Amino acid sequence: MIIKTLQWNIGGGKIRSADAPVEGPYDVDDVAHIVELLKKHNPDIITLQETHADNKIVQAEIIAKEIGLPYSTNDVYDKSHIEEGQGLGQAIISRFPISEHNFKLFFNPHFEVAGPDGSKWISHDKGVSKCLFEIGMNTKVQIATLHLIPFRKFEIDPLEEKFRNLRDNIAELSSPSSNTFLLQGDFNFDDSSLKSFLPALFEKGVSEVLLDDPTTPKGRKYDHVVYGGLKHIRSEVLSDVLTDHFPVLSEFEI
């Protein structure tokens, strides 16, 4: 059985205008732009970061309904830095029923830095979401997604020895609890490979998709796909979008 997956940090559903530079601003509300691409590629499983939710509307639920996928979860991990009054979260949207769902917060070191306007930026809470699905002939697959601290913005090199405990915490909470496993997310780590960043995760026997192309308009490789118990067929970065991250489309055989 072949399944198609898509990873995308949607930046609160904000896009830049077609004539704006890649630096933005990304301030145009256009969830329809996101929905259009999802309908075009018709993935079976979608992982999203920087979704918005308030006490009336959950963006991930709207997207799931628009594209016709019946199952979704959305975990809010902090207040949005993109739009006041919104909760910032991450979502898993699926064609397959979800039998289990959990969310755990990573350790937050509360990094601080001065923003461009002189205001103080403090690192948001971040976490990992995991769902268990039964796909095909009684095959249980764990799907996970995460969003990590933007280390570059806080002038942090996460590979420094003093951040080993932080890396180990991320690896421990993100590790699979199923033989068949898929982890997609915005790791905010600019490299084709995660092995130097999360060696403890790869000690669990997982593999990764090595992307040649950047996953942001600014040329960074922040979005990654990690898997186990699946046969990777192909992946591609879809750069014809106006969000501040590009989607990563993959196919796997179960």
C-alpha positions in Angstrom: 0.0 0.0 0.0 1.3 3.5 -0.9 0.6 6.5 1.3 1.3 10.1 0.4 2.3 12.5 3.2 2.8 16.3 3.3 4.8 18.4 5.8 4.1 22.2 6.0 4.7 25.1 8.4 1.8 27.3 7.3 2.7 30.4 9.3 -0.8 31.0 10.7 -2.3 30.8 7.2 -0.4 34.0 6.2 1.2 34.5 2.8 3.2 37.2 1.1 1.8 39.0 -1.9 3.1 37.6 -5.2 5.3 40.7 -5.9 6.8 40.9 -2.3 10.4 39.7 -1.7 11.0 36.4 0.1 11.7 38.5 3.3 8.0 39.3 3.3 6.0 40.7 4.9 3.9 37.5 5.3 0.7 39.3 6.4 -2.0 38.3 3.9 -4.6 36.0 5.3 -5.1 33.3 2.7 -5.9 29.8 3.9 -7.4 29.2 0.5 -3.9 29.3 -1.0 -3.0 26.4 1.4 -6.1 24.5 0.7 -5.7 24.8 -3.1 -2.2 23.1 -3.0 -3.5 20.4 -0.6 -6.4 19.6 -2.9 -4.0 19.5 -5.9 -1.6 16.9 -4.3 -4.3 15.0 -2.3 -2.1 13.6 0.5 -3.3 10.9 2.9 -1.5 12.4 6.0 -0.6 16.0 6.6 1.5 17.5 9.4 1.2 21.3 9.9 3.0 23.7 12.2 2.1 27.3 13.2 -1.6 26.6 12.9 -3.9 29.1 14.6 -6.8 28.4 17.0 -9.0 30.6 19.3 -12.1 29.9 21.2 -14.2 29.9 18.0 -12.1 28.6 15.1 -9.5 25.9 14.8 -7.6 26.5 11.5 -6.6 22.8 11.1 -10.3 21.7 11.3 -11.2 24.2 8.6 -8.5 22.9 6.4 -9.4 19.3 7.0 -13.0 20.0 6.1 -12.1 21.9 3.0 -9.9 19.1 1.6 -12.2 16.3 2.6 -10.1 14.5 5.1 -12.2 13.3 8.1 -9.7 13.1 10.9 -7.6 15.8 12.6 -5.9 16.8 15.8 -4.6 20.2 16.8 -2.3 20.9 19.8 -1.8 24.5 20.9 1.6 25.0 22.5 1.8 28.8 23.1 0.4 32.2 22.2 0.9 33.1 18.6 3.7 35.6 17.7 2.1 36.0 14.3 -1.4 37.3 15.3 -2.6 38.6 18.7 -5.4 36.6 20.2 -4.5 33.3 18.5 -3.0 30.1 19.9 0.0 28.7 18.1 -0.2 25.0 17.4 0.5 22.0 15.2 -1.8 19.5 13.6 -2.1 16.1 12.1 -4.8 15.6 9.4 -5.5 12.2 8.1 -7.5 10.0 5.7 -7.2 7.2 8.3 -8.9 7.0 11.8 -6.9 8.0 14.8 -6.9 5.5 17.6 -4.6 7.3 20.0 -3.3 10.8 20.4 -1.0 12.5 22.8 1.1 15.7 23.1 4.1 16.4 25.2 6.0 19.7 25.7 9.8 19.8 25.3 12.0 21.5 27.9 12.0 25.2 27.3 15.2 27.0 28.2 13.5 30.4 27.7 16.2 31.8 25.5 16.1 35.6 25.3 17.2 38.1 22.6 16.3 41.6 21.6 14.0 41.8 18.5 14.5 44.3 15.6 12.2 46.8 17.4 14.1 46.5 20.7 11.4 44.3 22.3 12.5 41.2 24.2 11.9 37.9 22.5 11.6 34.8 24.7 11.5 31.3 23.3 8.0 29.8 23.0 7.0 26.5 24.4 7.2 23.7 21.8 6.2 20.1 21.8 5.6 16.9 19.9 2.3 15.4 18.8 1.8 11.7 18.2 -1.1 9.8 16.7 -1.6 6.1 16.2 -3.3 4.9 13.0 -4.3 1.5 11.7 -3.6 1.4 8.0 -4.1 -1.4 5.6 -4.1 -5.0 6.9 -3.8 -4.4 10.6 -0.6 -2.3 10.3 -0.3 0.2 13.1 1.6 3.4 12.2 2.6 6.1 14.6 2.6 9.6 13.0 4.3 12.4 14.8 4.9 16.1 14.3 6.9 18.8 16.1 8.1 22.4 15.9 11.3 23.4 17.6 12.8 26.7 18.9 14.1 29.0 16.1 17.7 28.7 17.3 19.1 31.1 14.7 16.8 33.9 15.9 18.1 33.4 19.4 21.8 33.3 18.1 22.1 29.8 19.4 24.2 27.0 18.0 22.2 23.9 19.2 25.2 21.6 18.6 27.1 23.1 21.4 27.9 20.7 24.3 26.0 22.9 26.8 22.8 22.1 24.9 23.2 18.4 25.0 20.4 18.0 27.6 18.0 20.0 25.4 18.8 17.8 22.3 18.5 14.6 24.4 15.1 15.8 25.7 13.9 16.4 22.1 15.2 13.0 21.0 13.6 11.1 23.9 10.1 12.6 23.5 10.2 12.3 19.7 11.3 8.7 19.6 8.9 6.1 18.2 6.9 3.8 20.3 5.8 1.8 17.2 7.8 -0.3 14.8 6.2 1.7 11.9 6.8 5.4 12.5 6.8 8.7 10.7 8.0 12.0 12.1 7.6 15.2 10.1 8.1 18.7 11.3 9.8 22.1 11.4 13.0 21.3 13.3 14.5 24.8 12.8 17.8 23.0 12.1 19.4 24.1 8.8 21.0 21.0 7.3 20.1 18.1 5.0 20.6 15.7 7.9 19.5 15.6 11.5 22.1 13.1 12.7 24.5 15.6 14.1 21.7 17.4 15.9 19.7 14.4 17.3 22.0 11.4 17.4 20.0 9.8 20.2 17.0 9.6 18.0 18.9 7.8 15.2 20.1 5.3 17.8 16.5 4.0 17.7 17.2 2.7 14.2 15.2 5.3 12.3 16.0 6.6 8.8 15.7 10.1 7.3 14.8 11.7 4.0 17.8 13.7 2.8 16.4 16.7 0.8 18.6 18.4 -1.8 16.4 21.5 -2.0 15.8 24.1 0.8 12.4 24.1 2.5 12.1 27.9 3.0 12.2 30.8 0.5 15.4 32.1 2.3 17.3 28.9 1.3 17.2 27.1 4.7 16.5 23.3 5.2 14.4 23.5 8.3 11.7 20.9 7.5 12.6 17.2 7.9 11.1 13.7 7.5 12.2 10.8 9.7 10.7 7.3 9.4 11.0 3.6 10.4 9.3 0.4 9.2 8.3 2.1 5.9 9.8 2.0 2.5 10.6 5.5 1.3 9.7 6.0 -2.4 10.2 9.6 -3.1 10.1 13.2 -1.7 10.0 16.6 -3.2 9.9 20.2 -2.0 7.0 22.2 -3.5 8.4 25.7 -3.9 5.5 27.2 -5.9 3.8 28.7 -2.8 3.7 32.1 -1.0 4.1 30.9 2.6 7.4 31.3 4.5 8.0 27.5 4.4 7.6 25.2 1.5 5.6 21.9 1.8 7.5 18.6 1.6 5.6 15.9 -0.3 6.6 12.3 0.2 5.4 8.8 -0.7 6.0 5.6 1.4 5.1 2.0 0.9 3.7 0.2 3.9 
